[in-house]
Amino acid sequence: MAKIRRSQTKRFQKSKRKKSVVQVSLPKKPSKPPSDFKNISILLHGEKKIGKSSLFAQEPNAFFLEFDPLQPYKILQRQVPDWSHFLAYIDLLEADPQGVETVIVDGVDICYQHCFDWCCTKLVIQHPHDENDYGRSWKFIRNNFERAMLRVLNLEGISARFIAHSKWQETETHSGKKIDKLVPFLTAQAEECLGGRIDLWAAYQYSGKKRILTIKGDETISAGHRIDEQFRTPDGEPIQEIYMGKSPKEAYANLLQAFGNRQNYTVLDEMEPKKKKKKVRVRIK
């Protein structure tokens, strides 16, 4: 009778792996808020041809990533035809910015649409709405757009600016009243990706013939910022509106003045002192 030999099993000893040590420490001092205008990120939305691009063109060594047609003035700019080109420009800025100090994503609403189209092509789908994938397609689009925006925001030594058009959107107040609100022309997903990470969210609009920048919004205007020690009057009052003057150069100077706490009014109505009404003397016969 043949004997069955059992195969000898090799015993593998578990290799003792050294645990990676993560070094952390508690802060000894509170962090300092940004005191330099170049260290804040900005999302600017406003009416067409009001001067959004020309405002940021005043910044030092500004480079425009144009999703709209190229601007007709003398600036550093490149047309971005699709999402792949946008990612390539981010790669280039990360590797060798070549003196660029400010990067402007001009047309962030179109930028998101390019990301949307690129992701749909990658997933071989027409639209995420048509997929019964428990939101995985939407998550893929969000992750790619969010990752790219974070890369722009984290460019070393480069200020990040984003430009979008505005639109009037019907919203409902806490009291249930329906009103029109001026908001950026962005999809909900694009707004979620940018909104919580931007330092200044500003609305550029007209008040009569005057151009104003609203930096503290209300239920009718989407605007705001998280810079507590800047954008105040010399008396410490928070600024809500900035008069943008009659030229891009004046607009930029006024913006810097407001950031540096040198603007002496909070809203446009306070710029000019109200005329005192003449007292009418009544003669008593």
C-alpha angles and dihedrals in degrees: 000000000000117000118232111227115213114227111247110241117219115233114222117205114220109248112238104237119199112240112240110244116223111206116213135163138188118248117256095196132032115257117259118244116237113279095174118078092219090062096065127082119226137201110193122190126177150129121308116276093005092124107268096139095039089054093059091041086074091066119101116272093349119186119198122210096200120207089164120059115297115279116254096230137079106278140123104266144150130193112238109208099178147356096272091058090049092054090047091055091050089051089051094049091049093050101039120354091184095214098318109149101172129034120196121197096205107198104019089174090061089042090060091048090054089051090049092052093045092051093048089052091050091050092043092233135128097219135346089237089068094055123089093204102122093256096306093130092052090047091051090053093046094049093051094047094043093048092052093048091051090051090054092047091049098049104135114248093354126113116227122222129175127194127199136166120249131239136186111244127187111238136170123239125219089264091057095252116141116229138165116253128194107233137161115275092247135127116249091252094051091047091051091052094051106026100074094043102048118095097205125030108186136179120213114204147138128267102192102308094335123097114225135182115216112206098166110050135192137198090303101044129046106222140117147127142214099221104115102180098043133061093049134127119248086263091056099254115145113250118233103176136027125202106230099201128215102297139039090248092054091044092054092045090052091049091053090046091054092047090051092055093248099117110106099204134058099205133021094254090066094059095083119042113243114254113248114239114241114245112241111223115216115210115218112215 
